[in-house]
Each structure stands twice: as C-alpha cells, then as structure tokens.
Amino acid sequence: MTLQQLEYILAVNRFRHFAKAAEYCRVTQPTLSAMIQKLEEELDTKIFDRSQQPVCPTPIGIRIIEQAQNVLVQANRIKNIIEEEKHSLTGSFTLGILPTIAPYLLPRFFPQLMKKYPQLDIRVIEMKTNDIKKSLQDGKIDAG
C-alpha cells in the first residue's frame, strides 16, 4: 500500500469516474486503474463498485476511503514538520492582493519578511476579489 494509491482512491471517490480521477492525478486511466486494482488485491477486497455509473465505493470502501483521508492528512503533517524544522523559506511565493489594501498591508509585513527570508522570491499581484479566488483555485497564486 502506498500513499499514491491512497491519493488515487480519494480522487476516484471525489470524481466518481476513473478517467476524470486519472486526469486530476495527471496519470493515464490504465495506470490509475491498475494501481487501485493492485491495492484491492493486496487488501483482498473491492473498494469501488464498478458496475454502477457513476462509480460508487462499496460499504467497506467507504471505510477505507475515510482512513485513507486520515493517513494522507498525517503524511502531510510529517512534511510540514520537516519544513518547519528547516526554518527556511526559499523559492517563489505569489501573493494576490486587493489594490485598495495593498499600500496599507504590504509595508507592515513585507520588510520583516524579506529580512527574515532573503532567499524567498515574493511576487505581489494586485487583483480583484473574484480574480484572487479563481487564481487560488487554479494554482496561479499561492495566497490571497
């Protein structure tokens, strides 16, 4: 059992469709199906009822999916612990901010942030509220 397999079953549960889940996970549908089938063989149980459209989890599948969510949350916490321990922020960080508040908020925290994390490349984009929401959903900005 791998974290990747757990991510795949969560995606299938979310989209209730193998092809859409594969697209979301950025893998081919046969790859996703094979990984889920391998997990089902390892657990000796069916997680999804494929005879229905949309695909639905079996009763035991519901419990497996719930536990998979918990496992992935815990795995992400481990990654967060490591990042916090490093105390270093590097790379780029894109912030969407309303033009009406940017001149008031940015001077309050920007200088301290740049001093504390000189290797962090912060990019500020002034945007309207709806554009911030859409950009967050699309992954175009890191925060808003």
C-alpha positions as CSV (number, residue, x, y, z in Angstrom):
1,M,0.0,0.0,0.0
2,T,1.4,3.4,-1.0
3,L,0.4,7.0,-0.4
4,Q,0.0,7.3,-4.1
5,Q,-2.6,4.5,-4.2
6,L,-4.5,6.2,-1.4
7,E,-4.5,9.5,-3.3
8,Y,-5.9,7.6,-6.3
9,I,-8.8,6.1,-4.4
10,L,-9.6,9.6,-3.0
11,A,-9.6,11.0,-6.5
12,V,-11.9,8.3,-7.8
13,N,-14.2,8.8,-4.8
14,R,-14.2,12.6,-5.4
15,F,-15.0,12.4,-9.2
16,R,-16.8,9.0,-9.2
17,H,-15.2,8.4,-12.5
18,F,-11.8,6.7,-13.2
19,A,-10.9,8.8,-16.3
20,K,-11.6,12.1,-14.5
21,A,-9.7,10.9,-11.5
22,A,-6.8,9.9,-13.6
23,E,-6.8,13.3,-15.3
24,Y,-6.9,15.0,-11.9
25,C,-3.9,12.9,-10.7
26,R,-2.1,13.5,-14.0
27,V,-1.7,9.8,-14.9
28,T,-3.3,7.7,-17.5
29,Q,-6.5,5.9,-16.7
30,P,-5.0,2.4,-17.1
31,T,-2.2,3.4,-14.6
32,L,-4.7,4.6,-12.1
33,S,-7.0,1.6,-12.5
34,A,-4.0,-0.8,-12.2
35,M,-2.8,0.9,-9.0
36,I,-6.2,0.7,-7.4
37,Q,-6.7,-2.9,-8.6
38,K,-3.3,-3.8,-7.1
39,L,-4.4,-2.2,-3.8
40,E,-7.7,-4.1,-3.8
41,E,-5.8,-7.3,-4.4
42,E,-3.4,-6.5,-1.6
43,L,-6.4,-5.8,0.7
44,D,-8.4,-8.7,-0.7
45,T,-11.5,-6.5,-1.0
46,K,-13.2,-4.3,-3.6
47,I,-13.1,-0.6,-2.8
48,F,-15.3,0.5,-5.7
49,D,-18.4,-0.9,-7.3
50,R,-17.6,-0.5,-11.0
51,S,-20.9,-2.0,-12.2
52,Q,-22.7,1.3,-11.4
53,Q,-22.3,4.7,-13.1
54,P,-21.1,6.8,-11.5
55,V,-18.7,4.6,-9.8
56,C,-19.5,4.2,-6.1
57,P,-17.5,2.9,-3.1
58,T,-18.5,-0.3,-1.6
59,P,-19.5,-0.3,2.1
60,I,-16.0,-1.4,3.1
61,G,-14.7,1.0,0.5
62,I,-16.3,3.9,2.4
63,R,-14.4,3.0,5.5
64,I,-11.1,2.5,3.6
65,I,-11.6,6.0,1.9
66,E,-12.2,7.6,5.3
67,Q,-9.0,6.0,6.7
68,A,-7.0,7.0,3.5
69,Q,-8.0,10.6,4.1
70,N,-6.7,10.4,7.7
71,V,-3.4,8.8,6.6
72,L,-2.8,11.4,3.9
73,V,-3.5,14.2,6.4
74,Q,-1.0,12.7,8.8
75,A,1.6,12.2,6.0
76,N,1.2,15.9,5.1
77,R,1.8,16.8,8.7
78,I,5.1,14.9,8.6
79,K,6.1,17.0,5.6
80,N,5.1,20.2,7.4
81,I,7.1,19.2,10.5
82,I,10.2,18.9,8.2
83,E,9.6,22.3,6.6
84,E,9.1,24.0,9.9
85,E,12.3,22.4,11.2
86,K,14.2,23.7,8.3
87,H,13.0,27.2,9.1
88,S,13.9,28.3,5.6
89,L,11.6,29.6,3.0
90,T,13.0,29.5,-0.5
91,G,11.6,29.6,-3.9
92,S,8.9,31.9,-5.2
93,F,5.7,32.9,-3.5
94,T,2.9,34.6,-5.4
95,L,0.5,36.8,-3.4
96,G,-2.7,38.2,-4.8
97,I,-3.9,41.3,-3.0
98,L,-6.6,43.9,-3.4
99,P,-5.3,47.2,-4.8
100,T,-7.3,49.1,-2.2
101,I,-5.4,47.5,0.8
102,A,-2.0,46.7,-0.7
103,P,-0.5,50.1,0.2
104,Y,-1.6,49.7,3.8
105,L,-0.8,46.0,4.4
106,L,2.4,45.4,2.5
107,P,4.6,48.0,4.3
108,R,3.6,46.4,7.6
109,F,4.9,42.9,6.9
110,F,6.9,43.0,3.7
111,P,10.2,44.4,5.1
112,Q,10.3,42.0,8.0
113,L,9.5,39.0,5.8
114,M,12.3,40.0,3.3
115,K,14.8,40.4,6.1
116,K,13.8,37.0,7.7
117,Y,13.7,35.1,4.4
118,P,16.1,36.7,2.0
119,Q,16.0,33.7,-0.4
120,L,12.3,33.9,-0.8
121,D,11.2,35.5,-4.1
122,I,7.8,37.2,-3.2
123,R,5.7,38.3,-6.1
124,V,2.8,40.6,-5.4
125,I,-0.1,40.9,-7.9
126,E,-2.9,43.3,-7.4
127,M,-6.2,41.7,-8.3
128,K,-9.9,41.9,-7.7
129,T,-11.6,39.5,-5.2
130,N,-13.1,37.2,-7.8
131,D,-9.7,37.0,-9.7
132,I,-8.0,36.1,-6.4
133,K,-10.4,33.3,-5.8
134,K,-10.1,31.9,-9.3
135,S,-6.3,32.2,-9.3
136,L,-6.2,30.4,-5.9
137,Q,-8.3,27.6,-7.3
138,D,-6.2,27.4,-10.5
139,G,-3.0,27.4,-8.6
140,K,-1.8,30.6,-10.2
141,I,-1.1,32.3,-6.9
142,D,-0.1,30.8,-3.5
143,A,-2.1,33.1,-1.3
144,G,-4.6,35.9,-1.5
